[in-house]
Amino acid sequence: MEHVTGFHRKSLTRLLNEPHLDRQPRTTPRSRTYGLECEQAILTMWESLDDICAERLTPALPRMAYH
């Protein structure tokens, strides 16, 4: 099973002992990592680069921030 699924042995044991395999929702919501100002700046840069994907946006952000 480890080889086929790529899961660790302990993860497989835990999953097989569960009554169901559905994911449980978070009990507490995550807090914001960045503030609203940072989010707006990234959104502006993303729009100026014609809505590029995250893989291309991430390396472009430092260059855009200095201009």
PDB file of N, CA, C, O and CB in Angstrom:
ATOM      1  N   MET A   1       0.824  -1.197   0.000  1.00  0.00           N
ATOM      2  CA  MET A   1       0.000   0.000   0.000  1.00  0.00           C
ATOM      3  C   MET A   1       0.867   1.260   0.000  1.00  0.00           C
ATOM      4  O   MET A   1       0.535   2.245  -0.659  1.00  0.00           O
ATOM      5  CB  MET A   1      -0.937  -0.002   1.210  1.00  0.00           C
ATOM      6  N   GLU A   2       1.970   1.227   0.734  1.00  0.00           N
ATOM      7  CA  GLU A   2       2.840   2.405   0.774  1.00  0.00           C
ATOM      8  C   GLU A   2       3.340   2.757  -0.623  1.00  0.00           C
ATOM      9  O   GLU A   2       3.335   3.921  -1.024  1.00  0.00           O
ATOM     10  CB  GLU A   2       4.030   2.164   1.717  1.00  0.00           C
ATOM     11  N   HIS A   3       3.766   1.745  -1.348  1.00  0.00           N
ATOM     12  CA  HIS A   3       4.332   1.969  -2.670  1.00  0.00           C
ATOM     13  C   HIS A   3       3.259   2.468  -3.644  1.00  0.00           C
ATOM     14  O   HIS A   3       3.527   3.354  -4.456  1.00  0.00           O
ATOM     15  CB  HIS A   3       4.975   0.679  -3.198  1.00  0.00           C
ATOM     16  N   VAL A   4       2.069   1.914  -3.570  1.00  0.00           N
ATOM     17  CA  VAL A   4       0.998   2.270  -4.502  1.00  0.00           C
ATOM     18  C   VAL A   4       0.463   3.673  -4.222  1.00  0.00           C
ATOM     19  O   VAL A   4       0.285   4.458  -5.153  1.00  0.00           O
ATOM     20  CB  VAL A   4      -0.141   1.250  -4.418  1.00  0.00           C
ATOM     21  N   THR A   5       0.204   4.003  -2.948  1.00  0.00           N
ATOM     22  CA  THR A   5      -0.422   5.281  -2.612  1.00  0.00           C
ATOM     23  C   THR A   5       0.592   6.392  -2.390  1.00  0.00           C
ATOM     24  O   THR A   5       0.277   7.561  -2.613  1.00  0.00           O
ATOM     25  CB  THR A   5      -1.273   5.127  -1.380  1.00  0.00           C
ATOM     26  N   GLY A   6       1.796   6.057  -1.958  1.00  0.00           N
ATOM     27  CA  GLY A   6       2.790   7.065  -1.629  1.00  0.00           C
ATOM     28  C   GLY A   6       2.625   7.593  -0.215  1.00  0.00           C
ATOM     29  O   GLY A   6       3.359   8.491   0.198  1.00  0.00           O
ATOM     30  N   PHE A   7       1.655   7.040   0.548  1.00  0.00           N
ATOM     31  CA  PHE A   7       1.447   7.460   1.930  1.00  0.00           C
ATOM     32  C   PHE A   7       2.441   6.774   2.848  1.00  0.00           C
ATOM     33  O   PHE A   7       2.936   5.691   2.537  1.00  0.00           O
ATOM     34  CB  PHE A   7       0.014   7.159   2.378  1.00  0.00           C
ATOM     35  N   HIS A   8       2.730   7.393   3.965  1.00  0.00           N
ATOM     36  CA  HIS A   8       3.584   6.820   4.987  1.00  0.00           C
ATOM     37  C   HIS A   8       2.831   5.701   5.693  1.00  0.00           C
ATOM     38  O   HIS A   8       1.601   5.710   5.746  1.00  0.00           O
ATOM     39  CB  HIS A   8       4.047   7.899   5.995  1.00  0.00           C
ATOM     40  N   ARG A   9       3.561   4.750   6.229  1.00  0.00           N
ATOM     41  CA  ARG A   9       2.978   3.596   6.901  1.00  0.00           C
ATOM     42  C   ARG A   9       2.019   4.001   8.014  1.00  0.00           C
ATOM     43  O   ARG A   9       0.932   3.434   8.131  1.00  0.00           O
ATOM     44  CB  ARG A   9       4.072   2.719   7.463  1.00  0.00           C
ATOM     45  N   LYS A  10       2.410   4.975   8.831  1.00  0.00           N
ATOM     46  CA  LYS A  10       1.558   5.415   9.940  1.00  0.00           C
ATOM     47  C   LYS A  10       0.293   6.100   9.437  1.00  0.00           C
ATOM     48  O   LYS A  10      -0.771   5.953  10.038  1.00  0.00           O
ATOM     49  CB  LYS A  10       2.329   6.362  10.858  1.00  0.00           C
ATOM     50  N   SER A  11       0.398   6.848   8.336  1.00  0.00           N
ATOM     51  CA  SER A  11      -0.780   7.500   7.775  1.00  0.00           C
ATOM     52  C   SER A  11      -1.777   6.467   7.273  1.00  0.00           C
ATOM     53  O   SER A  11      -2.985   6.622   7.453  1.00  0.00           O
ATOM     54  CB  SER A  11      -0.381   8.449   6.639  1.00  0.00           C
ATOM     55  N   LEU A  12      -1.273   5.420   6.649  1.00  0.00           N
ATOM     56  CA  LEU A  12      -2.158   4.357   6.174  1.00  0.00           C
ATOM     57  C   LEU A  12      -2.851   3.654   7.332  1.00  0.00           C
ATOM     58  O   LEU A  12      -4.039   3.342   7.242  1.00  0.00           O
ATOM     59  CB  LEU A  12      -1.373   3.344   5.345  1.00  0.00           C
ATOM     60  N   THR A  13      -2.135   3.403   8.410  1.00  0.00           N
ATOM     61  CA  THR A  13      -2.725   2.760   9.580  1.00  0.00           C
ATOM     62  C   THR A  13      -3.831   3.625  10.160  1.00  0.00           C
ATOM     63  O   THR A  13      -4.902   3.123  10.499  1.00  0.00           O
ATOM     64  CB  THR A  13      -1.655   2.482  10.642  1.00  0.00           C
ATOM     65  N   ARG A  14      -3.578   4.910  10.273  1.00  0.00           N
ATOM     66  CA  ARG A  14      -4.580   5.828  10.806  1.00  0.00           C
ATOM     67  C   ARG A  14      -5.821   5.853   9.908  1.00  0.00           C
ATOM     68  O   ARG A  14      -6.945   5.820  10.408  1.00  0.00           O
ATOM     69  CB  ARG A  14      -3.990   7.247  10.945  1.00  0.00           C
ATOM     70  N   LEU A  15      -5.625   5.910   8.600  1.00  0.00           N
ATOM     71  CA  LEU A  15      -6.753   5.945   7.671  1.00  0.00           C
ATOM     72  C   LEU A  15      -7.564   4.649   7.704  1.00  0.00           C
ATOM     73  O   LEU A  15      -8.792   4.683   7.630  1.00  0.00           O
ATOM     74  CB  LEU A  15      -6.253   6.205   6.256  1.00  0.00           C
ATOM     75  N   LEU A  16      -6.886   3.517   7.815  1.00  0.00           N
ATOM     76  CA  LEU A  16      -7.595   2.241   7.824  1.00  0.00           C
ATOM     77  C   LEU A  16      -8.363   2.009   9.117  1.00  0.00           C
ATOM     78  O   LEU A  16      -9.321   1.235   9.134  1.00  0.00           O
ATOM     79  CB  LEU A  16      -6.622   1.111   7.605  1.00  0.00           C
ATOM     80  N   ASN A  17      -7.961   2.666  10.197  1.00  0.00           N
ATOM     81  CA  ASN A  17      -8.654   2.516  11.473  1.00  0.00           C
ATOM     82  C   ASN A  17      -9.805   3.499  11.650  1.00  0.00           C
ATOM     83  O   ASN A  17     -10.567   3.387  12.611  1.00  0.00           O
ATOM     84  CB  ASN A  17      -7.680   2.683  12.600  1.00  0.00           C
ATOM     85  N   GLU A  18      -9.942   4.460  10.741  1.00  0.00           N
ATOM     86  CA  GLU A  18     -11.021   5.438  10.829  1.00  0.00           C
ATOM     87  C   GLU A  18     -12.338   4.792  10.398  1.00  0.00           C
ATOM     88  O   GLU A  18     -12.342   3.916   9.533  1.00  0.00           O
ATOM     89  CB  GLU A  18     -10.709   6.683   9.956  1.00  0.00           C
ATOM     90  N   PRO A  19     -13.459   5.220  10.994  1.00  0.00           N
ATOM     91  CA  PRO A  19     -14.751   4.677  10.569  1.00  0.00           C
ATOM     92  C   PRO A  19     -15.146   5.146   9.161  1.00  0.00           C
ATOM     93  O   PRO A  19     -15.879   4.447   8.461  1.00  0.00           O
ATOM     94  CB  PRO A  19     -15.832   5.076  11.567  1.00  0.00           C
ATOM     95  N   HIS A  20     -14.671   6.310   8.751  1.00  0.00           N
ATOM     96  CA  HIS A  20     -14.933   6.820   7.396  1.00  0.00           C
ATOM     97  C   HIS A  20     -13.714   7.606   6.931  1.00  0.00           C
ATOM     98  O   HIS A  20     -12.908   8.053   7.746  1.00  0.00           O
ATOM     99  CB  HIS A  20     -16.223   7.717   7.361  1.00  0.00           C
ATOM    100  N   LEU A  21     -13.583   7.770   5.623  1.00  0.00           N
ATOM    101  CA  LEU A  21     -12.396   8.411   5.058  1.00  0.00           C
ATOM    102  C   LEU A  21     -12.637   9.863   4.674  1.00  0.00           C
ATOM    103  O   LEU A  21     -11.775  10.478   4.047  1.00  0.00           O
ATOM    104  CB  LEU A  21     -11.926   7.644   3.851  1.00  0.00           C
ATOM    105  N   ASP A  22     -13.794  10.431   5.036  1.00  0.00           N
ATOM    106  CA  ASP A  22     -14.081  11.827   4.721  1.00  0.00           C
ATOM    107  C   ASP A  22     -13.161  12.749   5.508  1.00  0.00           C
ATOM    108  O   ASP A  22     -12.822  12.473   6.659  1.00  0.00           O
ATOM    109  CB  ASP A  22     -15.551  12.160   5.018  1.00  0.00           C
ATOM    110  N   ARG A  23     -12.762  13.847   4.874  1.00  0.00           N
ATOM    111  CA  ARG A  23     -11.931  14.828   5.570  1.00  0.00           C
ATOM    112  C   ARG A  23     -12.790  15.604   6.554  1.00  0.00           C
ATOM    113  O   ARG A  23     -13.949  15.913   6.276  1.00  0.00           O
ATOM    114  CB  ARG A  23     -11.242  15.791   4.567  1.00  0.00           C
ATOM    115  N   GLN A  24     -12.219  15.909   7.687  1.00  0.00           N
ATOM    116  CA  GLN A  24     -12.926  16.671   8.706  1.00  0.00           C
ATOM    117  C   GLN A  24     -12.697  18.163   8.477  1.00  0.00           C
ATOM    118  O   GLN A  24     -11.575  18.569   8.174  1.00  0.00           O
ATOM    119  CB  GLN A  24     -12.464  16.255  10.125  1.00  0.00           C
ATOM    120  N   PRO A  25     -13.738  18.988   8.616  1.00  0.00           N
ATOM    121  CA  PRO A  25     -13.540  20.429   8.455  1.00  0.00           C
ATOM    122  C   PRO A  25     -12.743  21.001   9.622  1.00  0.00           C
ATOM    123  O   PRO A  25     -12.707  20.422  10.708  1.00  0.00           O
ATOM    124  CB  PRO A  25     -14.892  21.148   8.336  1.00  0.00           C
ATOM    125  N   ARG A  26     -12.114  22.128   9.387  1.00  0.00           N
ATOM    126  CA  ARG A  26     -11.338  22.787  10.440  1.00  0.00           C
ATOM    127  C   ARG A  26     -12.264  23.234  11.564  1.00  0.00           C
ATOM    128  O   ARG A  26     -13.384  23.685  11.322  1.00  0.00           O
ATOM    129  CB  ARG A  26     -10.553  23.996   9.874  1.00  0.00           C
ATOM    130  N   THR A  27     -11.781  23.103  12.791  1.00  0.00           N
ATOM    131  CA  THR A  27     -12.586  23.545  13.922  1.00  0.00           C
ATOM    132  C   THR A  27     -12.441  25.041  14.154  1.00  0.00           C
ATOM    133  O   THR A  27     -13.382  25.693  14.607  1.00  0.00           O
ATOM    134  CB  THR A  27     -12.194  22.783  15.177  1.00  0.00           C
ATOM    135  N   THR A  28     -11.273  25.590  13.848  1.00  0.00           N
ATOM    136  CA  THR A  28     -11.066  27.031  13.962  1.00  0.00           C
ATOM    137  C   THR A  28     -10.555  27.550  12.618  1.00  0.00           C
ATOM    138  O   THR A  28      -9.720  26.901  11.989  1.00  0.00           O
ATOM    139  CB  THR A  28     -10.061  27.372  15.119  1.00  0.00           C
ATOM    140  N   PRO A  29     -11.037  28.698  12.173  1.00  0.00           N
ATOM    141  CA  PRO A  29     -10.550  29.227  10.893  1.00  0.00           C
ATOM    142  C   PRO A  29      -9.107  29.710  11.009  1.00  0.00           C
ATOM    143  O   PRO A  29      -8.653  30.113  12.079  1.00  0.00           O
ATOM    144  CB  PRO A  29     -11.450  30.376  10.412  1.00  0.00           C
ATOM    145  N   ARG A  30      -8.406  29.661   9.895  1.00  0.00           N
ATOM    146  CA  ARG A  30      -7.032  30.150   9.872  1.00  0.00           C
ATOM    147  C   ARG A  30      -7.026  31.674   9.970  1.00  0.00           C
ATOM    148  O   ARG A  30      -7.925  32.351   9.473  1.00  0.00           O
ATOM    149  CB  ARG A  30      -6.303  29.684   8.587  1.00  0.00           C
ATOM    150  N   SER A  31      -6.002  32.186  10.617  1.00  0.00           N
ATOM    151  CA  SER A  31      -5.854  33.633  10.685  1.00  0.00           C
ATOM    152  C   SER A  31      -5.161  34.119   9.413  1.00  0.00           C
ATOM    153  O   SER A  31      -4.522  33.338   8.708  1.00  0.00           O
ATOM    154  CB  SER A  31      -5.053  34.056  11.954  1.00  0.00           C
ATOM    155  N   ARG A  32      -5.291  35.396   9.131  1.00  0.00           N
ATOM    156  CA  ARG A  32      -4.654  35.962   7.946  1.00  0.00           C
ATOM    157  C   ARG A  32      -3.138  35.948   8.108  1.00  0.00           C
ATOM    158  O   ARG A  32      -2.614  36.273   9.173  1.00  0.00           O
ATOM    159  CB  ARG A  32      -5.155  37.400   7.692  1.00  0.00           C
ATOM    160  N   THR A  33      -2.446  35.570   7.051  1.00  0.00           N
ATOM    161  CA  THR A  33      -0.995  35.583   7.077  1.00  0.00           C
ATOM    162  C   THR A  33      -0.480  36.986   6.783  1.00  0.00           C
ATOM    163  O   THR A  33       0.464  37.461   7.414  1.00  0.00           O
ATOM    164  CB  THR A  33      -0.426  34.576   6.069  1.00  0.00           C
ATOM    165  N   TYR A  34      -1.114  37.636   5.819  1.00  0.00           N
ATOM    166  CA  TYR A  34      -0.714  38.976   5.430  1.00  0.00           C
ATOM    167  C   TYR A  34      -1.894  39.914   5.639  1.00  0.00           C
ATOM    168  O   TYR A  34      -3.044  39.476   5.684  1.00  0.00           O
ATOM    169  CB  TYR A  34      -0.225  39.012   3.956  1.00  0.00           C
ATOM    170  N   GLY A  35      -1.612  41.182   5.764  1.00  0.00           N
ATOM    171  CA  GLY A  35      -2.661  42.170   5.971  1.00  0.00           C
ATOM    172  C   GLY A  35      -3.390  42.514   4.684  1.00  0.00           C
ATOM    173  O   GLY A  35      -3.024  42.060   3.599  1.00  0.00           O
ATOM    174  N   LEU A  36      -4.404  43.307   4.826  1.00  0.00           N
ATOM    175  CA  LEU A  36      -5.222  43.712   3.689  1.00  0.00           C
ATOM    176  C   LEU A  36      -4.425  44.565   2.705  1.00  0.00           C
ATOM    177  O   LEU A  36      -4.630  44.456   1.496  1.00  0.00           O
ATOM    178  CB  LEU A  36      -6.449  44.477   4.170  1.00  0.00           C
ATOM    179  N   GLU A  37      -3.522  45.410   3.199  1.00  0.00           N
ATOM    180  CA  GLU A  37      -2.708  46.243   2.317  1.00  0.00           C
ATOM    181  C   GLU A  37      -1.817  45.396   1.417  1.00  0.00           C
ATOM    182  O   GLU A  37      -1.672  45.685   0.229  1.00  0.00           O
ATOM    183  CB  GLU A  37      -1.855  47.206   3.137  1.00  0.00           C
ATOM    184  N   CYS A  38      -1.228  44.364   1.974  1.00  0.00           N
ATOM    185  CA  CYS A  38      -0.359  43.467   1.204  1.00  0.00           C
ATOM    186  C   CYS A  38      -1.180  42.716   0.155  1.00  0.00           C
ATOM    187  O   CYS A  38      -0.745  42.554  -0.986  1.00  0.00           O
ATOM    188  CB  CYS A  38       0.367  42.462   2.144  1.00  0.00           C
ATOM    189  N   GLU A  39      -2.345  42.270   0.543  1.00  0.00           N
ATOM    190  CA  GLU A  39      -3.217  41.550  -0.383  1.00  0.00           C
ATOM    191  C   GLU A  39      -3.624  42.449  -1.554  1.00  0.00           C
ATOM    192  O   GLU A  39      -3.654  41.996  -2.699  1.00  0.00           O
ATOM    193  CB  GLU A  39      -4.470  41.031   0.351  1.00  0.00           C
ATOM    194  N   GLN A  40      -3.932  43.706  -1.277  1.00  0.00           N
ATOM    195  CA  GLN A  40      -4.305  44.639  -2.342  1.00  0.00           C
ATOM    196  C   GLN A  40      -3.129  44.927  -3.266  1.00  0.00           C
ATOM    197  O   GLN A  40      -3.317  45.072  -4.474  1.00  0.00           O
ATOM    198  CB  GLN A  40      -4.829  45.943  -1.746  1.00  0.00           C
ATOM    199  N   ALA A  41      -1.922  45.011  -2.717  1.00  0.00           N
ATOM    200  CA  ALA A  41      -0.743  45.252  -3.546  1.00  0.00           C
ATOM    201  C   ALA A  41      -0.490  44.075  -4.478  1.00  0.00           C
ATOM    202  O   ALA A  41      -0.189  44.268  -5.656  1.00  0.00           O
ATOM    203  CB  ALA A  41       0.491  45.508  -2.668  1.00  0.00           C
ATOM    204  N   ILE A  42      -0.608  42.876  -3.967  1.00  0.00           N
ATOM    205  CA  ILE A  42      -0.400  41.683  -4.794  1.00  0.00           C
ATOM    206  C   ILE A  42      -1.477  41.600  -5.872  1.00  0.00           C
ATOM    207  O   ILE A  42      -1.188  41.244  -7.014  1.00  0.00           O
ATOM    208  CB  ILE A  42      -0.408  40.401  -3.923  1.00  0.00           C
ATOM    209  N   LEU A  43      -2.705  41.924  -5.513  1.00  0.00           N
ATOM    210  CA  LEU A  43      -3.792  41.908  -6.491  1.00  0.00           C
ATOM    211  C   LEU A  43      -3.534  42.921  -7.607  1.00  0.00           C
ATOM    212  O   LEU A  43      -3.790  42.630  -8.775  1.00  0.00           O
ATOM    213  CB  LEU A  43      -5.136  42.204  -5.804  1.00  0.00           C
ATOM    214  N   THR A  44      -3.034  44.095  -7.262  1.00  0.00           N
ATOM    215  CA  THR A  44      -2.717  45.111  -8.266  1.00  0.00           C
ATOM    216  C   THR A  44      -1.616  44.622  -9.199  1.00  0.00           C
ATOM    217  O   THR A  44      -1.711  44.800 -10.414  1.00  0.00           O
ATOM    218  CB  THR A  44      -2.292  46.424  -7.589  1.00  0.00           C
ATOM    219  N   MET A  45      -0.568  44.005  -8.641  1.00  0.00           N
ATOM    220  CA  MET A  45       0.521  43.478  -9.467  1.00  0.00           C
ATOM    221  C   MET A  45       0.028  42.344 -10.358  1.00  0.00           C
ATOM    222  O   MET A  45       0.421  42.249 -11.521  1.00  0.00           O
ATOM    223  CB  MET A  45       1.677  42.988  -8.585  1.00  0.00           C
ATOM    224  N   TRP A  46      -0.831  41.487  -9.816  1.00  0.00           N
ATOM    225  CA  TRP A  46      -1.380  40.377 -10.580  1.00  0.00           C
ATOM    226  C   TRP A  46      -2.188  40.886 -11.766  1.00  0.00           C
ATOM    227  O   TRP A  46      -2.067  40.366 -12.875  1.00  0.00           O
ATOM    228  CB  TRP A  46      -2.248  39.491  -9.686  1.00  0.00           C
ATOM    229  N   GLU A  47      -3.017  41.908 -11.530  1.00  0.00           N
ATOM    230  CA  GLU A  47      -3.819  42.475 -12.618  1.00  0.00           C
ATOM    231  C   GLU A  47      -2.951  43.170 -13.653  1.00  0.00           C
ATOM    232  O   GLU A  47      -3.257  43.115 -14.844  1.00  0.00           O
ATOM    233  CB  GLU A  47      -4.842  43.455 -12.064  1.00  0.00           C
ATOM    234  N   SER A  48      -1.865  43.828 -13.224  1.00  0.00           N
ATOM    235  CA  SER A  48      -0.987  44.516 -14.169  1.00  0.00           C
ATOM    236  C   SER A  48      -0.208  43.539 -15.044  1.00  0.00           C
ATOM    237  O   SER A  48       0.258  43.907 -16.123  1.00  0.00           O
ATOM    238  CB  SER A  48      -0.022  45.415 -13.421  1.00  0.00           C
ATOM    239  N   LEU A  49      -0.066  42.299 -14.587  1.00  0.00           N
ATOM    240  CA  LEU A  49       0.617  41.270 -15.373  1.00  0.00           C
ATOM    241  C   LEU A  49      -0.379  40.404 -16.142  1.00  0.00           C
ATOM    242  O   LEU A  49      -0.066  39.272 -16.509  1.00  0.00           O
ATOM    243  CB  LEU A  49       1.478  40.391 -14.461  1.00  0.00           C
ATOM    244  N   ASP A  50      -1.561  40.929 -16.383  1.00  0.00           N
ATOM    245  CA  ASP A  50      -2.606  40.250 -17.167  1.00  0.00           C
ATOM    246  C   ASP A  50      -3.050  38.932 -16.543  1.00  0.00           C
ATOM    247  O   ASP A  50      -3.221  37.935 -17.244  1.00  0.00           O
ATOM    248  CB  ASP A  50      -2.110  39.994 -18.577  1.00  0.00           C
ATOM    249  N   ASP A  51      -3.235  38.930 -15.226  1.00  0.00           N
ATOM    250  CA  ASP A  51      -3.806  37.783 -14.504  1.00  0.00           C
ATOM    251  C   ASP A  51      -3.033  36.477 -14.736  1.00  0.00           C
ATOM    252  O   ASP A  51      -3.628  35.439 -15.025  1.00  0.00           O
ATOM    253  CB  ASP A  51      -5.252  37.590 -14.919  1.00  0.00           C
ATOM    254  N   ILE A  52      -1.706  36.543 -14.606  1.00  0.00           N
ATOM    255  CA  ILE A  52      -0.899  35.346 -14.844  1.00  0.00           C
ATOM    256  C   ILE A  52      -1.082  34.346 -13.705  1.00  0.00           C
ATOM    257  O   ILE A  52      -1.576  34.696 -12.634  1.00  0.00           O
ATOM    258  CB  ILE A  52       0.593  35.717 -14.996  1.00  0.00           C
ATOM    259  N   CYS A  53      -0.683  33.107 -13.947  1.00  0.00           N
ATOM    260  CA  CYS A  53      -0.840  32.051 -12.949  1.00  0.00           C
ATOM    261  C   CYS A  53       0.137  32.276 -11.782  1.00  0.00           C
ATOM    262  O   CYS A  53       1.083  33.057 -11.890  1.00  0.00           O
ATOM    263  CB  CYS A  53      -0.609  30.656 -13.593  1.00  0.00           C
ATOM    264  N   ALA A  54      -0.110  31.583 -10.681  1.00  0.00           N
ATOM    265  CA  ALA A  54       0.690  31.759  -9.467  1.00  0.00           C
ATOM    266  C   ALA A  54       2.145  31.345  -9.679  1.00  0.00           C
ATOM    267  O   ALA A  54       3.050  31.937  -9.091  1.00  0.00           O
ATOM    268  CB  ALA A  54       0.086  30.955  -8.320  1.00  0.00           C
ATOM    269  N   GLU A  55       2.374  30.334 -10.514  1.00  0.00           N
ATOM    270  CA  GLU A  55       3.745  29.879 -10.756  1.00  0.00           C
ATOM    271  C   GLU A  55       4.587  30.954 -11.430  1.00  0.00           C
ATOM    272  O   GLU A  55       5.787  31.048 -11.173  1.00  0.00           O
ATOM    273  CB  GLU A  55       3.739  28.619 -11.612  1.00  0.00           C
ATOM    274  N   ARG A  56       3.983  31.754 -12.277  1.00  0.00           N
ATOM    275  CA  ARG A  56       4.708  32.829 -12.946  1.00  0.00           C
ATOM    276  C   ARG A  56       4.667  34.117 -12.140  1.00  0.00           C
ATOM    277  O   ARG A  56       5.570  34.947 -12.248  1.00  0.00           O
ATOM    278  CB  ARG A  56       4.135  33.069 -14.334  1.00  0.00           C
ATOM    279  N   LEU A  57       3.620  34.293 -11.328  1.00  0.00           N
ATOM    280  CA  LEU A  57       3.485  35.515 -10.532  1.00  0.00           C
ATOM    281  C   LEU A  57       4.507  35.564  -9.398  1.00  0.00           C
ATOM    282  O   LEU A  57       5.103  36.612  -9.146  1.00  0.00           O
ATOM    283  CB  LEU A  57       2.070  35.619  -9.961  1.00  0.00           C
ATOM    284  N   THR A  58       4.713  34.447  -8.720  1.00  0.00           N
ATOM    285  CA  THR A  58       5.582  34.419  -7.549  1.00  0.00           C
ATOM    286  C   THR A  58       6.993  34.929  -7.831  1.00  0.00           C
ATOM    287  O   THR A  58       7.480  35.769  -7.074  1.00  0.00           O
ATOM    288  CB  THR A  58       5.655  33.022  -7.012  1.00  0.00           C
ATOM    289  N   PRO A  59       7.684  34.461  -8.893  1.00  0.00           N
ATOM    290  CA  PRO A  59       9.017  35.006  -9.144  1.00  0.00           C
ATOM    291  C   PRO A  59       9.003  36.453  -9.614  1.00  0.00           C
ATOM    292  O   PRO A  59      10.016  37.143  -9.495  1.00  0.00           O
ATOM    293  CB  PRO A  59       9.720  34.166 -10.161  1.00  0.00           C
ATOM    294  N   ALA A  60       7.886  36.928 -10.144  1.00  0.00           N
ATOM    295  CA  ALA A  60       7.816  38.304 -10.658  1.00  0.00           C
ATOM    296  C   ALA A  60       7.537  39.313  -9.543  1.00  0.00           C
ATOM    297  O   ALA A  60       7.811  40.501  -9.716  1.00  0.00           O
ATOM    298  CB  ALA A  60       6.731  38.410 -11.736  1.00  0.00           C
ATOM    299  N   LEU A  61       7.006  38.875  -8.420  1.00  0.00           N
ATOM    300  CA  LEU A  61       6.628  39.809  -7.355  1.00  0.00           C
ATOM    301  C   LEU A  61       7.792  40.651  -6.812  1.00  0.00           C
ATOM    302  O   LEU A  61       7.618  41.859  -6.650  1.00  0.00           O
ATOM    303  CB  LEU A  61       6.012  39.043  -6.225  1.00  0.00           C
ATOM    304  N   PRO A  62       8.973  40.073  -6.521  1.00  0.00           N
ATOM    305  CA  PRO A  62      10.051  40.925  -6.017  1.00  0.00           C
ATOM    306  C   PRO A  62      10.481  42.002  -7.010  1.00  0.00           C
ATOM    307  O   PRO A  62      10.774  43.131  -6.618  1.00  0.00           O
ATOM    308  CB  PRO A  62      11.242  40.077  -5.656  1.00  0.00           C
ATOM    309  N   ARG A  63      10.517  41.652  -8.299  1.00  0.00           N
ATOM    310  CA  ARG A  63      10.895  42.640  -9.317  1.00  0.00           C
ATOM    311  C   ARG A  63       9.844  43.740  -9.420  1.00  0.00           C
ATOM    312  O   ARG A  63      10.187  44.912  -9.573  1.00  0.00           O
ATOM    313  CB  ARG A  63      11.083  41.961 -10.687  1.00  0.00           C
ATOM    314  N   MET A  64       8.586  43.376  -9.339  1.00  0.00           N
ATOM    315  CA  MET A  64       7.502  44.358  -9.431  1.00  0.00           C
ATOM    316  C   MET A  64       7.486  45.275  -8.199  1.00  0.00           C
ATOM    317  O   MET A  64       7.138  46.450  -8.311  1.00  0.00           O
ATOM    318  CB  MET A  64       6.142  43.642  -9.580  1.00  0.00           C
ATOM    319  N   ALA A  65       7.851  44.755  -7.052  1.00  0.00           N
ATOM    320  CA  ALA A  65       7.794  45.531  -5.815  1.00  0.00           C
ATOM    321  C   ALA A  65       8.817  46.666  -5.814  1.00  0.00           C
ATOM    322  O   ALA A  65       8.591  47.696  -5.180  1.00  0.00           O
ATOM    323  CB  ALA A  65       8.026  44.620  -4.611  1.00  0.00           C
ATOM    324  N   TYR A  66       9.936  46.493  -6.514  1.00  0.00           N
ATOM    325  CA  TYR A  66      10.969  47.531  -6.525  1.00  0.00           C
ATOM    326  C   TYR A  66      10.689  48.627  -7.525  1.00  0.00           C
ATOM    327  O   TYR A  66      11.309  49.688  -7.458  1.00  0.00           O
ATOM    328  CB  TYR A  66      12.306  46.925  -6.819  1.00  0.00           C
ATOM    329  N   HIS A  67       9.761  48.401  -8.464  1.00  0.00           N
ATOM    330  CA  HIS A  67       9.464  49.415  -9.498  1.00  0.00           C
ATOM    331  C   HIS A  67       8.362  50.314  -9.091  1.00  0.00           C
ATOM    332  O   HIS A  67       7.992  51.215  -9.843  1.00  0.00           O
ATOM    333  CB  HIS A  67       9.109  48.770 -10.800  1.00  0.00           C
TER     334      HIS A  67
END
